[in-house]
Amino acid sequence: MPTYTYECKKCGNEFELVLSFRDYEAKKDRRCPACGSKNIVQTLAPFYAKTSKKS
């Protein structure tokens, strides 16, 4: 499942949420786990793919 990174504009906390695509679209009421603020923005994060094959 994809990992989404967020930053709280109130307290500056950076956190990650692991959500399915369905949960990402359905759950719009996200809050900062540190202060409970809804004033959060999604940030860019590096992408990596994990496969079972050896390189």
PyMOL Python script that loads the backbone (N, CA, C, O; Angstrom):
from pymol import cmd

cmd.read_pdbstr("""\
ATOM      1  N   MET A   1       0.835  -1.182   0.000  1.00  0.00           N
ATOM      2  CA  MET A   1       0.000   0.000   0.000  1.00  0.00           C
ATOM      3  C   MET A   1       0.881   1.247   0.000  1.00  0.00           C
ATOM      4  O   MET A   1       1.986   1.237   0.542  1.00  0.00           O
ATOM      5  N   PRO A   2       0.392   2.297  -0.599  1.00  0.00           N
ATOM      6  CA  PRO A   2       1.167   3.537  -0.664  1.00  0.00           C
ATOM      7  C   PRO A   2       1.307   4.205   0.703  1.00  0.00           C
ATOM      8  O   PRO A   2       0.429   4.116   1.561  1.00  0.00           O
ATOM      9  N   THR A   3       2.437   4.871   0.867  1.00  0.00           N
ATOM     10  CA  THR A   3       2.699   5.650   2.071  1.00  0.00           C
ATOM     11  C   THR A   3       2.623   7.120   1.689  1.00  0.00           C
ATOM     12  O   THR A   3       3.294   7.558   0.754  1.00  0.00           O
ATOM     13  N   TYR A   4       1.810   7.882   2.408  1.00  0.00           N
ATOM     14  CA  TYR A   4       1.639   9.304   2.153  1.00  0.00           C
ATOM     15  C   TYR A   4       2.272  10.085   3.291  1.00  0.00           C
ATOM     16  O   TYR A   4       2.090   9.741   4.458  1.00  0.00           O
ATOM     17  N   THR A   5       3.013  11.133   2.961  1.00  0.00           N
ATOM     18  CA  THR A   5       3.659  11.956   3.978  1.00  0.00           C
ATOM     19  C   THR A   5       2.924  13.286   4.082  1.00  0.00           C
ATOM     20  O   THR A   5       2.484  13.860   3.086  1.00  0.00           O
ATOM     21  N   TYR A   6       2.808  13.755   5.323  1.00  0.00           N
ATOM     22  CA  TYR A   6       2.098  14.992   5.605  1.00  0.00           C
ATOM     23  C   TYR A   6       2.918  15.855   6.553  1.00  0.00           C
ATOM     24  O   TYR A   6       3.778  15.363   7.283  1.00  0.00           O
ATOM     25  N   GLU A   7       2.633  17.151   6.526  1.00  0.00           N
ATOM     26  CA  GLU A   7       3.230  18.079   7.470  1.00  0.00           C
ATOM     27  C   GLU A   7       2.121  18.932   8.070  1.00  0.00           C
ATOM     28  O   GLU A   7       1.256  19.439   7.357  1.00  0.00           O
ATOM     29  N   CYS A   8       2.158  19.082   9.387  1.00  0.00           N
ATOM     30  CA  CYS A   8       1.187  19.903  10.096  1.00  0.00           C
ATOM     31  C   CYS A   8       1.667  21.353  10.054  1.00  0.00           C
ATOM     32  O   CYS A   8       2.800  21.652  10.431  1.00  0.00           O
ATOM     33  N   LYS A   9       0.804  22.237   9.597  1.00  0.00           N
ATOM     34  CA  LYS A   9       1.160  23.653   9.519  1.00  0.00           C
ATOM     35  C   LYS A   9       1.080  24.334  10.886  1.00  0.00           C
ATOM     36  O   LYS A   9       1.644  25.412  11.071  1.00  0.00           O
ATOM     37  N   LYS A  10       0.391  23.721  11.837  1.00  0.00           N
ATOM     38  CA  LYS A  10       0.259  24.309  13.173  1.00  0.00           C
ATOM     39  C   LYS A  10       1.482  24.023  14.041  1.00  0.00           C
ATOM     40  O   LYS A  10       2.044  24.940  14.641  1.00  0.00           O
ATOM     41  N   CYS A  11       1.903  22.742  14.111  1.00  0.00           N
ATOM     42  CA  CYS A  11       3.000  22.388  15.019  1.00  0.00           C
ATOM     43  C   CYS A  11       4.281  21.972  14.299  1.00  0.00           C
ATOM     44  O   CYS A  11       5.316  21.795  14.940  1.00  0.00           O
ATOM     45  N   GLY A  12       4.225  21.811  12.959  1.00  0.00           N
ATOM     46  CA  GLY A  12       5.413  21.440  12.202  1.00  0.00           C
ATOM     47  C   GLY A  12       5.729  19.956  12.194  1.00  0.00           C
ATOM     48  O   GLY A  12       6.759  19.552  11.653  1.00  0.00           O
ATOM     49  N   ASN A  13       4.871  19.138  12.778  1.00  0.00           N
ATOM     50  CA  ASN A  13       5.086  17.693  12.826  1.00  0.00           C
ATOM     51  C   ASN A  13       5.002  17.092  11.426  1.00  0.00           C
ATOM     52  O   ASN A  13       4.085  17.407  10.668  1.00  0.00           O
ATOM     53  N   GLU A  14       5.955  16.227  11.083  1.00  0.00           N
ATOM     54  CA  GLU A  14       5.912  15.478   9.832  1.00  0.00           C
ATOM     55  C   GLU A  14       5.569  14.031  10.161  1.00  0.00           C
ATOM     56  O   GLU A  14       6.158  13.437  11.064  1.00  0.00           O
ATOM     57  N   PHE A  15       4.613  13.465   9.424  1.00  0.00           N
ATOM     58  CA  PHE A  15       4.187  12.104   9.713  1.00  0.00           C
ATOM     59  C   PHE A  15       3.781  11.400   8.431  1.00  0.00           C
ATOM     60  O   PHE A  15       3.553  12.038   7.403  1.00  0.00           O
ATOM     61  N   GLU A  16       3.691  10.078   8.503  1.00  0.00           N
ATOM     62  CA  GLU A  16       3.327   9.249   7.357  1.00  0.00           C
ATOM     63  C   GLU A  16       2.053   8.470   7.663  1.00  0.00           C
ATOM     64  O   GLU A  16       1.805   8.072   8.801  1.00  0.00           O
ATOM     65  N   LEU A  17       1.263   8.265   6.634  1.00  0.00           N
ATOM     66  CA  LEU A  17       0.081   7.424   6.725  1.00  0.00           C
ATOM     67  C   LEU A  17       0.156   6.380   5.622  1.00  0.00           C
ATOM     68  O   LEU A  17       0.446   6.711   4.472  1.00  0.00           O
ATOM     69  N   VAL A  18      -0.101   5.132   5.958  1.00  0.00           N
ATOM     70  CA  VAL A  18      -0.154   4.048   4.979  1.00  0.00           C
ATOM     71  C   VAL A  18      -1.631   3.799   4.686  1.00  0.00           C
ATOM     72  O   VAL A  18      -2.383   3.331   5.542  1.00  0.00           O
ATOM     73  N   LEU A  19      -2.027   4.124   3.456  1.00  0.00           N
ATOM     74  CA  LEU A  19      -3.437   4.037   3.083  1.00  0.00           C
ATOM     75  C   LEU A  19      -3.593   3.321   1.751  1.00  0.00           C
ATOM     76  O   LEU A  19      -2.761   3.465   0.856  1.00  0.00           O
ATOM     77  N   SER A  20      -4.657   2.554   1.629  1.00  0.00           N
ATOM     78  CA  SER A  20      -4.986   1.986   0.321  1.00  0.00           C
ATOM     79  C   SER A  20      -5.508   3.133  -0.546  1.00  0.00           C
ATOM     80  O   SER A  20      -5.835   4.202  -0.029  1.00  0.00           O
ATOM     81  N   PHE A  21      -5.586   2.919  -1.847  1.00  0.00           N
ATOM     82  CA  PHE A  21      -6.109   3.958  -2.730  1.00  0.00           C
ATOM     83  C   PHE A  21      -7.547   4.308  -2.361  1.00  0.00           C
ATOM     84  O   PHE A  21      -7.940   5.473  -2.417  1.00  0.00           O
ATOM     85  N   ARG A  22      -8.318   3.315  -1.989  1.00  0.00           N
ATOM     86  CA  ARG A  22      -9.711   3.540  -1.611  1.00  0.00           C
ATOM     87  C   ARG A  22      -9.796   4.393  -0.346  1.00  0.00           C
ATOM     88  O   ARG A  22     -10.590   5.332  -0.284  1.00  0.00           O
ATOM     89  N   ASP A  23      -8.986   4.073   0.660  1.00  0.00           N
ATOM     90  CA  ASP A  23      -8.984   4.855   1.898  1.00  0.00           C
ATOM     91  C   ASP A  23      -8.487   6.280   1.668  1.00  0.00           C
ATOM     92  O   ASP A  23      -8.979   7.221   2.290  1.00  0.00           O
ATOM     93  N   TYR A  24      -7.517   6.437   0.779  1.00  0.00           N
ATOM     94  CA  TYR A  24      -6.988   7.769   0.489  1.00  0.00           C
ATOM     95  C   TYR A  24      -8.079   8.660  -0.089  1.00  0.00           C
ATOM     96  O   TYR A  24      -8.187   9.830   0.279  1.00  0.00           O
ATOM     97  N   GLU A  25      -8.878   8.118  -0.984  1.00  0.00           N
ATOM     98  CA  GLU A  25      -9.951   8.893  -1.607  1.00  0.00           C
ATOM     99  C   GLU A  25     -11.139   9.096  -0.665  1.00  0.00           C
ATOM    100  O   GLU A  25     -11.757  10.161  -0.671  1.00  0.00           O
ATOM    101  N   ALA A  26     -11.460   8.099   0.134  1.00  0.00           N
ATOM    102  CA  ALA A  26     -12.652   8.153   0.967  1.00  0.00           C
ATOM    103  C   ALA A  26     -12.457   8.972   2.246  1.00  0.00           C
ATOM    104  O   ALA A  26     -13.363   9.695   2.661  1.00  0.00           O
ATOM    105  N   LYS A  27     -11.294   8.863   2.864  1.00  0.00           N
ATOM    106  CA  LYS A  27     -11.079   9.500   4.161  1.00  0.00           C
ATOM    107  C   LYS A  27     -10.438  10.871   3.974  1.00  0.00           C
ATOM    108  O   LYS A  27      -9.221  10.977   3.825  1.00  0.00           O
ATOM    109  N   LYS A  28     -11.247  11.906   3.983  1.00  0.00           N
ATOM    110  CA  LYS A  28     -10.754  13.264   3.779  1.00  0.00           C
ATOM    111  C   LYS A  28     -10.485  13.976   5.103  1.00  0.00           C
ATOM    112  O   LYS A  28      -9.870  15.043   5.100  1.00  0.00           O
ATOM    113  N   ASP A  29     -10.923  13.426   6.223  1.00  0.00           N
ATOM    114  CA  ASP A  29     -10.781  14.085   7.527  1.00  0.00           C
ATOM    115  C   ASP A  29      -9.522  13.579   8.236  1.00  0.00           C
ATOM    116  O   ASP A  29      -9.605  12.804   9.189  1.00  0.00           O
ATOM    117  N   ARG A  30      -8.369  14.021   7.764  1.00  0.00           N
ATOM    118  CA  ARG A  30      -7.108  13.612   8.385  1.00  0.00           C
ATOM    119  C   ARG A  30      -6.663  14.663   9.378  1.00  0.00           C
ATOM    120  O   ARG A  30      -6.883  15.858   9.179  1.00  0.00           O
ATOM    121  N   ARG A  31      -6.026  14.201  10.465  1.00  0.00           N
ATOM    122  CA  ARG A  31      -5.564  15.104  11.517  1.00  0.00           C
ATOM    123  C   ARG A  31      -4.124  14.781  11.886  1.00  0.00           C
ATOM    124  O   ARG A  31      -3.657  13.658  11.699  1.00  0.00           O
ATOM    125  N   CYS A  32      -3.430  15.782  12.413  1.00  0.00           N
ATOM    126  CA  CYS A  32      -2.075  15.604  12.910  1.00  0.00           C
ATOM    127  C   CYS A  32      -2.128  14.730  14.160  1.00  0.00           C
ATOM    128  O   CYS A  32      -2.906  15.018  15.069  1.00  0.00           O
ATOM    129  N   PRO A  33      -1.326  13.676  14.228  1.00  0.00           N
ATOM    130  CA  PRO A  33      -1.334  12.821  15.417  1.00  0.00           C
ATOM    131  C   PRO A  33      -0.738  13.509  16.647  1.00  0.00           C
ATOM    132  O   PRO A  33      -1.007  13.083  17.771  1.00  0.00           O
ATOM    133  N   ALA A  34       0.058  14.551  16.465  1.00  0.00           N
ATOM    134  CA  ALA A  34       0.690  15.233  17.597  1.00  0.00           C
ATOM    135  C   ALA A  34      -0.245  16.246  18.262  1.00  0.00           C
ATOM    136  O   ALA A  34      -0.360  16.276  19.487  1.00  0.00           O
ATOM    137  N   CYS A  35      -0.921  17.087  17.443  1.00  0.00           N
ATOM    138  CA  CYS A  35      -1.731  18.159  18.039  1.00  0.00           C
ATOM    139  C   CYS A  35      -3.212  18.067  17.685  1.00  0.00           C
ATOM    140  O   CYS A  35      -4.027  18.776  18.276  1.00  0.00           O
ATOM    141  N   GLY A  36      -3.577  17.208  16.732  1.00  0.00           N
ATOM    142  CA  GLY A  36      -4.978  17.040  16.357  1.00  0.00           C
ATOM    143  C   GLY A  36      -5.487  18.055  15.345  1.00  0.00           C
ATOM    144  O   GLY A  36      -6.680  18.071  15.039  1.00  0.00           O
ATOM    145  N   SER A  37      -4.615  18.895  14.823  1.00  0.00           N
ATOM    146  CA  SER A  37      -5.015  19.933  13.873  1.00  0.00           C
ATOM    147  C   SER A  37      -5.379  19.320  12.522  1.00  0.00           C
ATOM    148  O   SER A  37      -4.798  18.320  12.102  1.00  0.00           O
ATOM    149  N   LYS A  38      -6.353  19.941  11.847  1.00  0.00           N
ATOM    150  CA  LYS A  38      -6.715  19.543  10.488  1.00  0.00           C
ATOM    151  C   LYS A  38      -5.906  20.324   9.456  1.00  0.00           C
ATOM    152  O   LYS A  38      -6.023  20.065   8.258  1.00  0.00           O
ATOM    153  N   ASN A  39      -5.098  21.264   9.900  1.00  0.00           N
ATOM    154  CA  ASN A  39      -4.316  22.117   9.010  1.00  0.00           C
ATOM    155  C   ASN A  39      -3.032  21.388   8.598  1.00  0.00           C
ATOM    156  O   ASN A  39      -1.935  21.736   9.035  1.00  0.00           O
ATOM    157  N   ILE A  40      -3.197  20.365   7.746  1.00  0.00           N
ATOM    158  CA  ILE A  40      -2.058  19.567   7.283  1.00  0.00           C
ATOM    159  C   ILE A  40      -1.992  19.622   5.763  1.00  0.00           C
ATOM    160  O   ILE A  40      -3.006  19.812   5.091  1.00  0.00           O
ATOM    161  N   VAL A  41      -0.791  19.454   5.235  1.00  0.00           N
ATOM    162  CA  VAL A  41      -0.594  19.417   3.786  1.00  0.00           C
ATOM    163  C   VAL A  41       0.209  18.176   3.433  1.00  0.00           C
ATOM    164  O   VAL A  41       1.093  17.753   4.177  1.00  0.00           O
ATOM    165  N   GLN A  42      -0.114  17.608   2.292  1.00  0.00           N
ATOM    166  CA  GLN A  42       0.637  16.446   1.813  1.00  0.00           C
ATOM    167  C   GLN A  42       1.945  16.942   1.225  1.00  0.00           C
ATOM    168  O   GLN A  42       1.965  17.934   0.497  1.00  0.00           O
ATOM    169  N   THR A  43       3.043  16.256   1.538  1.00  0.00           N
ATOM    170  CA  THR A  43       4.360  16.641   1.039  1.00  0.00           C
ATOM    171  C   THR A  43       4.871  15.583   0.066  1.00  0.00           C
ATOM    172  O   THR A  43       4.383  14.452   0.042  1.00  0.00           O
ATOM    173  N   LEU A  44       5.847  15.967  -0.723  1.00  0.00           N
ATOM    174  CA  LEU A  44       6.460  15.025  -1.658  1.00  0.00           C
ATOM    175  C   LEU A  44       7.460  14.154  -0.928  1.00  0.00           C
ATOM    176  O   LEU A  44       8.170  14.614  -0.034  1.00  0.00           O
ATOM    177  N   ALA A  45       7.508  12.901  -1.317  1.00  0.00           N
ATOM    178  CA  ALA A  45       8.438  11.956  -0.704  1.00  0.00           C
ATOM    179  C   ALA A  45       9.055  11.107  -1.807  1.00  0.00           C
ATOM    180  O   ALA A  45       8.436  10.906  -2.852  1.00  0.00           O
ATOM    181  N   PRO A  46      10.257  10.611  -1.590  1.00  0.00           N
ATOM    182  CA  PRO A  46      10.866   9.746  -2.608  1.00  0.00           C
ATOM    183  C   PRO A  46      10.071   8.456  -2.758  1.00  0.00           C
ATOM    184  O   PRO A  46       9.479   7.954  -1.803  1.00  0.00           O
ATOM    185  N   PHE A  47      10.072   7.939  -3.966  1.00  0.00           N
ATOM    186  CA  PHE A  47       9.353   6.713  -4.268  1.00  0.00           C
ATOM    187  C   PHE A  47      10.356   5.579  -4.462  1.00  0.00           C
ATOM    188  O   PHE A  47      11.410   5.765  -5.071  1.00  0.00           O
ATOM    189  N   TYR A  48      10.020   4.426  -3.946  1.00  0.00           N
ATOM    190  CA  TYR A  48      10.830   3.250  -4.215  1.00  0.00           C
ATOM    191  C   TYR A  48       9.913   2.057  -4.369  1.00  0.00           C
ATOM    192  O   TYR A  48       8.835   2.000  -3.777  1.00  0.00           O
ATOM    193  N   ALA A  49      10.356   1.105  -5.173  1.00  0.00           N
ATOM    194  CA  ALA A  49       9.574  -0.098  -5.406  1.00  0.00           C
ATOM    195  C   ALA A  49      10.333  -1.285  -4.861  1.00  0.00           C
ATOM    196  O   ALA A  49      11.535  -1.429  -5.086  1.00  0.00           O
ATOM    197  N   LYS A  50       9.630  -2.123  -4.153  1.00  0.00           N
ATOM    198  CA  LYS A  50      10.233  -3.333  -3.600  1.00  0.00           C
ATOM    199  C   LYS A  50       9.698  -4.522  -4.397  1.00  0.00           C
ATOM    200  O   LYS A  50       8.488  -4.733  -4.483  1.00  0.00           O
ATOM    201  N   THR A  51      10.611  -5.286  -4.973  1.00  0.00           N
ATOM    202  CA  THR A  51      10.208  -6.448  -5.758  1.00  0.00           C
ATOM    203  C   THR A  51      10.842  -7.705  -5.157  1.00  0.00           C
ATOM    204  O   THR A  51      11.753  -7.630  -4.333  1.00  0.00           O
ATOM    205  N   SER A  52      10.346  -8.830  -5.583  1.00  0.00           N
ATOM    206  CA  SER A  52      10.881 -10.089  -5.076  1.00  0.00           C
ATOM    207  C   SER A  52      12.055 -10.602  -5.914  1.00  0.00           C
ATOM    208  O   SER A  52      12.748 -11.535  -5.508  1.00  0.00           O
ATOM    209  N   LYS A  53      12.276  -9.995  -7.078  1.00  0.00           N
ATOM    210  CA  LYS A  53      13.352 -10.440  -7.952  1.00  0.00           C
ATOM    211  C   LYS A  53      14.669  -9.786  -7.558  1.00  0.00           C
ATOM    212  O   LYS A  53      14.708  -8.632  -7.132  1.00  0.00           O
ATOM    213  N   LYS A  54      15.743 -10.549  -7.711  1.00  0.00           N
ATOM    214  CA  LYS A  54      17.074 -10.003  -7.446  1.00  0.00           C
ATOM    215  C   LYS A  54      17.538  -9.207  -8.649  1.00  0.00           C
ATOM    216  O   LYS A  54      17.241  -9.579  -9.784  1.00  0.00           O
ATOM    217  N   SER A  55      18.253  -8.132  -8.428  1.00  0.00           N
ATOM    218  CA  SER A  55      18.759  -7.302  -9.517  1.00  0.00           C
ATOM    219  C   SER A  55      20.034  -7.865 -10.070  1.00  0.00           C
ATOM    220  O   SER A  55      20.609  -7.296 -10.998  1.00  0.00           O
TER     221      SER A  55
END
""", "prot")
cmd.dss("prot")
cmd.show_as("cartoon", "prot")
cmd.util.cbc("prot")
cmd.orient("prot")
